Amino acid sequence: MAIKKHTKEAVAYHHVPREAWATRIGLVLAMAGNAIGLGNFLRFPVQCATNGGGAFMIPYFVALFLLGLPLMWIEWGIGRFGGKYGHGTTPGMFHYLWHHPLAKYLGAIGIAIPFCLIIYYTYIESWTLAYSVFSFTGKYFGIETHEQMTQFLSAYQGTVKNQYFNGFGTAYLFFLITFALNIWILSRGLTKGIEWLAKWAMPTLFIFGLILVVRVFTLGAPDPAHPENSVLNGLAFIWNPNFNALKDVKVWLAATGQVFFTLSVGFGAIQTYASYLKPKDDVVLSGLATTSANEFAEVILGGSIAIPVAVAFFGLQETQAVAAGGSFNLGFFAMPIIFQKLPLGQFFGTIWFLLLFIAGITSSVAMAQPLMAFLQEEFKIERKTAAVILGALAFFLTQPVIFFLKNGFLDEMDFWIGTFGLVLFAIVEVILFVWVFGADKAWREISQGRDIKIPRFFYYIIKYVTLGYLLILLGVWFFQSGVDVIFMRNVKPENYTYIWFARFLMTGVLVLILIFVRIAWQQKHKIRQIVP
C-alpha cells in the first residue's frame, strides 16, 4: 500500500519528465568526474608524504574497503530510490526513507553542503586555469626558490603586492572565466552539459596524467651528484611501508579522511546523479567502477607524479618539508620549479595544471547539481533559469572568499563544509538508510538490478562497521581540531570578524535552503488537497 501511495504522489507532483543519462558510460564518467577532483592530485600526495609514505597506504586501503566503498553503494542506493519518486535531492529522498516531518529538513543539509562548497571551490579551481596559462607563457619561469614561488601565488591572490602582480585583477579575471564555464555547462542540461563534459574531460584527464607519469618515470636521477634523489626512491617511499608509523593514530585518521574526501561521499551530489537512473539500473557495478576510476586517478596517477618527481629533484627530506607546508605546496610551489628544469617544461606545466582544472570543473558542476535539481523539480523552474538563479547567488556569496582570503575566510569554510559537514551528513544518511529505513530493505535496494553480486559480509560492514567508523572519525576530528576552531584559538584577533562572517554566511545558506524546503512541501500539501 505504501508503494502505491508513493507512486500516486510521484505522478501527482511531477508532471514534467525528469532528465536521464543518455548512456551508461556517460553516467560512470560523470560519477568519476564528481569523485576525481583537486584532492586526488594535490591533497593525496601531501597526505602521503606527511604521514609516512607507505605506512599511509595500509590504513588508506583499509578505510577504502570499510568506509569508502560501502558509502558509495549507500549513496547510489539512496539516489536511485529517491529517483523512483521524482526526487533528485536528499530532502525528498529522506522524506520517503523516514516518514517524519523532520526528515526533509535533515535532507536540506545535502543541498547546503555542496552549494557552500562551490562558493570557495570554484575560486581555487580558477587558480589551476590561470597557472596553465602561466605555464604556457612561461610567466613564472625564472622563479627558482620555494619562497619566491610562494610570493608569486600570494601576489596573484592579491594578499600581497610585488613585482609579479599588482592586485588580484588577474585572479578575478580567471575566476570569472571559470565561473562562467561552470554555469554554462549546468545550463545545457544533464546530457548536453554534464554528461558531455564528462565524456571528453575524463579521457583527457587520464591522457594528460599518463603523459606526465611517463615523463616522470623516464627522469631517473636528474642530479648525478645525488643518486639517492631518484624517481625510484620516490616510488619506494610511497610503497615501502614503515610499520612503526602504523602505531601513530594520526596516520590512520589522515588515511581515513583522504578516502572519505576523495570519493566525494557525504556531499549529496552522488545521490543526485544516481536519481536519474531507472529503477532497475545497476548501482553495484557502477559504484564499483566509479570507485575504481577514482582510485586509479589518485593512487596510480596522483601517486606517481608529484612525490616521485619532487624526490628526484629535491630529495626526500625537502619533499616532506614542502608537503608539510600545506595542501597546495607540492602542486603550486614545487611543481612549477621542477617544470623549469625539464626540457619542454612549459608544455608539461601546461598539461599538469590543465589536468587539475579538468579535475576541478567536473567536481564543481557535480556540487552545483543538487540545488539545480531542487529548483527544477520542487519549484518547476526551467533549467536555464535555475542556472541563472544558482549562478547569481553563488557569485554574490563568493565575493567574501576572494576579498577576505588572507583573513582565513576560505579556511574557515573548508573546515566546516569540507571536513565536519561531510562526516556529519554521511552519519545522518547511514542512520536513515540502514537503521530507520531498515538494513534488509537497504540491502535489497542496493542489490536490485545488480550486474554483479555483493559479497554478503558487506551487509554487516554497511550495518555496523561503516557507521562506527564515521562516529569515531567525527569524534576524533572534533576533539583534535573542532574545539580549537569553535573557540578560534588559532585565529589572529584581527581576523575574528571575518571568521564570524564566514560562519554567518554558511548558516545563512542552510537557513535559506530550509526555507526553500518548507515552501516546497507547503506547495505539495496544497496539491494533495486538490488531487484526489
N, C-alpha and C positions, 0 to 999 in steps of 0.2 A: 504493500500500500504506500509506503514511504517513497519508494522509487517512482511510482505512478504520480504521486503528488508532486515530487520534484520535477518530473518530466513535464507535467502540465504547467508548472511555474515557469520552466525554461521556455516553453513555447509562448506563454503569455507575455513574458517580459523581454524576449529577444527576437523581435520580428526581423531584424536585419541579419542576414547570414554573416557568420564570423569568418575572418580570414583563415587561411590554411596554408601549410607549407606545400610548395609545388612538388618537391622531390625529397626523398629520404636523405640523400647525400647533402642536400641543402640544409636540412634540419640539423644533421650531425655537425656539419661545418659551422653553422651558426651557433650551435651549443658550444663547440670547441672555441669559436671566436669569443664567446662570452667568458669562458674559463681562462683562455690564454690571454694574459694581459701583461702590463709592465712588471708585475711581480715575478713572472716566470724568468725574465732576463735581467732584472735589476735586484729584486729582493732575494730571490733564491741564492744567487752566488754570494751575496753578502751574508746571509744567514748561514750558509755552508762554511764560509771562510772564517766566521767568528765563533763557530760552535764545533770546532774540532774536525772539520773536513769529513773524513769517512765515518767518524763517530756519529755525525749528524744524520747520515743516510740510514742507519739502522732504525732509530725511532721514527724517522720520516716514513719508511715503508710500513712500519707497524701502524702508524696513525692513518696512513692511506687505506690500509686493509680494515681497520676497526672503526674509522670515523669517516674518511673521505668518500669511499665507495658506497657505504650504506646511506649516507646523507644524500648522495647523488641520486640513488634509487628512490629514496623517500620523496625528494622534491620533484622528480619526474612523475612519480605516482600521484602526488597531490595535484600537480598541474594538470595531468590528463583527466583526473577525477573532476576537477573544477570545470574543465572544458566541456564535459558532458552536459553541464547545466548552464552553459553560456558565459562562464566567468573566467576571465584571463588574469585575475589578480587575487591576492590572498584574502581580502575581506569576504568576497563571495565564496571562495573555496572553504575558508574556515567556517562560514555560515552553514555549509552543508556537512562539514565534519562534526560540528558540535552545535546542536540546536539550542543555542543560548544567546540572549541579546548581546552579551559581551564578546562573542566570537568574532563578529565582523570588525569590532574596534581593535582587537588584537591583530587582525589581518591588516589594519592600516599601517602597522609598522613595516610590513613588506612592501609598501609603496614609498613610505617616507625615507627608509634607509637608502634604497638605490637612487632616489631623486637627490637626496643630500650628497650622495657620493659623487654624482656627476657635477655638482656645483664646484667641487675643487678638482676632480679628476680630469676634466676637460682642459683645465689650465695646465696641469702637469703634462698632459698629452701634447699640448701645443709646444712645449719645450722641445720634444723629440722631433717635431716637424721643423722647428727652427734650426736645430742642430744638424739635421740632414742637409739643410741649405748651407749652413756654415761649413760643413764638411766639404760639400761640393765646390764652394767658392774658396775654401781654404782660409776662412776668416780667422779661425783660432790657430792656424799654423804659425809657428814661431813662439808659441807659449809652451814652455818645456818643463815647468815645475807644477807640482800639485797646488801650491799656494796661489800661483798666478792663474791657474785654471779655475780655482775657487773664486777668485776675484772676477774672472770673466763671467761666470754664471751669476754671481751676485749683482754685477752691473747690468746684465741682461734682464734680471728680475726687477731691477730698479731699487734694490735695497742699498746700493752704494753708487757713486758716480766716479768713473775713472776714464782712462784713455780708450777703453773698449766700447762703452756705451754711455750716453749722457741722458739717463732716464729710461723708463720702461716702454717707450713708444714702440720699439721693435717687438718686444714681448707682447704688447697689446695687439699689434697687427696680426701676429701669428695666432694669438688666441681667437681673434675674430674669424680668421680663415678656418681654424679647427672647429669652432663653434658652429659656423655656417654649414660646414660639411656634415656635421652630426645631424643638424635639423633637416637639411635637405634629404639625407638618407632616410630619416624617420618619416618624412612627409610622403615618400614614394611608396610606403606600404611594406607589408611583410615580405612578399615575394620579389617585388621590383626594387625594394630598398635593402632590407636586412639580409635576405637570402642572396640577392645579387652581390652585395658586398662580401658576404662570406665565401661565395664561390670563387671570386678572384683574389680576395685578400689572403685567405688561409693558404692556398697553394703558393702564393708569392712569398708569404712569411716563411714557409718551410724551405723554399728555394734559397732565399736570402740567408737563412740560418745555415743551410748545408754548405753554401759557398764560403761563409765565414769559418765554419768548422774545418773545412778542407784547408783553408789558408792557415788557420792556427796549427793544424796537425803537421803542416809542412815547414813550420818555423824551426823546429828542433831547439837548439840552444843558441840564441842570437849573439851572445857575448862569449867568445872563446875563452876569455879570462875567467869566466864564471860558469863552468859547465854544469854546475848544480842548478843553475837557473834555466830550466828547460820546460817545455810543454809536458813531457812525460812525468816530470816531478810534480807539475801542477795537477795532472790527472791522478797521480798516485796519492796526492794529498786528499783528493775527493773520495777515492775508492778504497784506500787502505785505512781501516778503522783503528783508532786508538781506543781500546776497550776501557781504559781507565776513565776516559771522558764520559762514558756512559753512566758513571756514578753521579754525575752532576745533573740534578733535576732540571736545570735551566736548558740543557741541551734537548731534553725530551719535550719541554714546553715550547721551545723555539721550533722544533721539527713539527710538532703537532699544529702550532699556529700557522706555519707555512703551508701545510697540506690543506688546512681549513680555508685559507685565503686564496690559494692558487686555483682551487676548483670552483671558486665563486659561489660556494654554498652559504646560505644564510642571508642572501641579498634579496630574494624574491623574484629575480629575473628568470631563473631556471623554470620555476612554476609557470610563469607567463609564457615562455617559449613552448613548454610541454602542453599547455592548454589548447594549442592549435592542432594537436594530434586528434585522430579519430579514436573512438572508444576502444577499438580492438588493435590499435597500433602498438607495436612493441616498445617497451621502455627499458627492458633489462639489457638487451644487447646494445641498444642505442646509448644508454647511460654508460655502459662499459666502454663503448667506442669513444665517447666524449672524454672520459677519464683517461683512456689510453693516449689519445691525441694530445691532451694537456700534459701528461707525464713525458711524452716524447719531446714536446717543445721545451719543457722545463729541465728535465734531467739530462737528456741526450744533447739537446742544442744549448740550452742555457748553461748547463754544467760544463760544456766543452768549449766555451768561448771565453768568457770574462776571466775566470780564475786561471786556467792554463796559460793564457797569453800574458796575464799580469805577472804570474810567477816567472815566466820566461824572460820578461824584461826588467822586473823589479826585484825578484826573489820572493821567497815565501813569507818572510817576516814583514817586509814592507807591504806586500799584498794584504796580509792580515791587518796591518795597521791602517791602511787606506780603507778597507772594508769596515773596520770598526768605527770609522768616522760618520757613517750614515748610509742609508739605502741607495743614495744617488752617486756615491763617491766612485765606485768602480765604473759605472756606466757613463757618467758625465765628466769625471775628472781624470781617471786613469786611462780609459779607452781613447779619448782624443789625443793624449800624449803619445800613446802607442801607435796610433794611425800615422803620426808624423814620422815615425821610424821605419815604416813599411813602404816598399815600392807600391805604387798605386794606392797610397794611403787615403787620398781623397775619395776614391771610389769605395773602398771598404768602409770608410767612415760614413759615407752617404747611405749605404745599404744597411749598416748597423742601426743608424737612427731611424731610417725608414721602417726597418723591422719593428722597432719599438713603437713607432707611430701606428703601424698597422695593428699591432697587438693592442694598443690603447683604444683605437677607434672602434674595433669590433666589440670591445668590452663596454665602452661608453654608450653605444647605441642600445646594447642589451640592458644596461642600467636604466635607460630612459623609457624602455618599452612598457614596464608596469604602469606608470602613470598614463602613458599613451593609451594603453588598453582600457584602463579605468575610465578615462574621459570618453572614449569611443563607446564602450559597452554600457556603462551605467548612465551616461548623460546623452547618448546617441549623437555625439559630436563627430562631424566628418573628420577624416584623418588629417588632412592638411590644416584644418582649423585647430585640431588638437595639437599638432606640431608647433603651430604659431603660439598657442597659449603656453605650452610647455617651454618653448624657447624663450618667450618674453619673461616668464617667471624665473627660469634658470639664469638667464643673462643678468637680470637685476640682482639676484642673490649671489652671483659670482663676483661682483664688484668688490665686496669687502675682502674676499680671498686674495684678490690681486693687489689691492691697495694696502692691505694690512698684513701682507705676507711676513714681513720682518718682525711683526709683533706676535707671532705664534698662532695666528688665526687658523691657518691651514692645518697645523699640527694638532690643534685642539679638536677640530672637526674629524681629523683622521683617527684620533683615539676613540672618540665616542661612536663614530659611524663605522670605521674600518676595523675596529677591534672589539669593543664592548658590544656594540649594537648587533653585529653579525652573530656572535655566540649566543646572545640573549634570544634573538629571533629564532635561531636554529633550535634552541631548547624548547621554545614555545611550539614550533611546528612538530617536533618529535613527540611532545606530550599529547598534542591534539590528535595527530595521525595514528600513533601507536597505542596510546593509553586511553584516550577518550573515544575516538572512532573505533579502536579495537585492533589488537595486534593481528588477529586472524584475518579480519577484513582488510587491514592494511596489506598483509602479505598477499592475499588474493588479488587486491587491486594492482599491486606491483607486478604480479605474475601473469595477469590477464594479457593474452595476445603475445606472450613471450616467444622469442625466437630461440632462446637457449634457456635451460633450467638453472635457477639459482640454487647452489648447494644449501641444504636445509639448515646448516649451522648458522647461516646468515640471518635466519629468523631470530635466533637468540641474541646474535650480535646487535641487530636492529632493536630488539625489545629491551635489552638490558645494558649492553656494553656502550653503545653509542651515546645514550642519554647520560650514563655515568661519566663517560669521557668528557662530555660537554660541561657537565656540572663542575667537575674537577678543574677543567681548563678555565672556566669563568671565575671560579673561586680563587685560584692561584693568581691569575692575571689581575683580578680586582685587588688583592692584597699586595701584589708586587707593584702595581702602577696606579690602580684606581684610587686608592686613598690619597696618594700624592697629587693626582690630577684633580680630584674633587676639591681639595683644600688649597690647590695652587701652590704647593710647597716649593716647586722648582720654577715658578714664574717670577720674572722681574716685576717689582711693584709698578713700574710704569706701563706694564702690559696688562694689568688686571682688568682695565676697562674693555680691552679688545677681547680678552678671554670670555668675559661675561657677555659681550656682544655675540660671540660665536655660539655660546650656549643658548642665548635668546633666539638666534636665527634658527638653530636646529629644533628647538622646542616649538617655535612658531610654525615651521614646516609640518611637524607632527600634528599640531592643533588644526592646521588648515586641512590636512588630509582627513582627520577625524570629522571635521565639519562636512567635508565632501561626502564621506561615507554616510553620515547621518541624513544628509539631504537625499542621497541616492535611495536609501532604504525607506524614507518617508514617501518618495515617489512610488516605490514598489508597493507600499501599503495602500496607496490611493488606487493603484491599478488592480490590486486584489479585490478592492471593493467594487470595481467596475466589471472585471472579468469574472464570469460565473465559474 
